[in-house]
Amino acid sequence: MPGPDPHDDTSRDYERFEKEQLAQDRDAIGVDTADVDDATAQRLVSDLVDADVVTPVPEDQVLVHEPSGTAFDSSTQLAVFHRGWTADRDADAEGE
């Protein structure tokens, strides 16, 4: 009895489709951080300091993101991190 016709095998198509769907899902829940300029970062960090989410440590010249315990020496890095961190927590909450 002959084996399956290799031209009828669609398993590779299915795998490729599945990978594309997973990539689209990740993109859909992703956060665009490219729009964080210095002024936006300064405002966000200031708001986070007021909300006790970020603690400035002047002697070390860092900003500590309290919920994660991560320290940053750049307000832009902190702002981008916080946006991603918040989006991840929101995605986890939706998945529960």
Rosetta blueprint (number, residue, H / E / L):
1 M L
2 P L
3 G L
4 P L
5 D L
6 P H
7 H H
8 D H
9 D L
10 T L
11 S H
12 R H
13 D H
14 Y H
15 E H
16 R H
17 F H
18 E H
19 K H
20 E H
21 Q H
22 L H
23 A H
24 Q H
25 D H
26 R H
27 D H
28 A H
29 I H
30 G L
31 V L
32 D L
33 T L
34 A L
35 D L
36 V L
37 D L
38 D H
39 A H
40 T H
41 A H
42 Q H
43 R H
44 L H
45 V H
46 S H
47 D H
48 L H
49 V H
50 D H
51 A L
52 D L
53 V L
54 V E
55 T E
56 P E
57 V E
58 P L
59 E L
60 D L
61 Q L
62 V E
63 L E
64 V E
65 H E
66 E L
67 P L
68 S L
69 G L
70 T E
71 A E
72 F E
73 D L
74 S L
75 S H
76 T H
77 Q H
78 L H
79 A H
80 V H
81 F H
82 H H
83 R H
84 G H
85 W H
86 T H
87 A H
88 D H
89 R H
90 D H
91 A H
92 D H
93 A H
94 E H
95 G H
96 E L
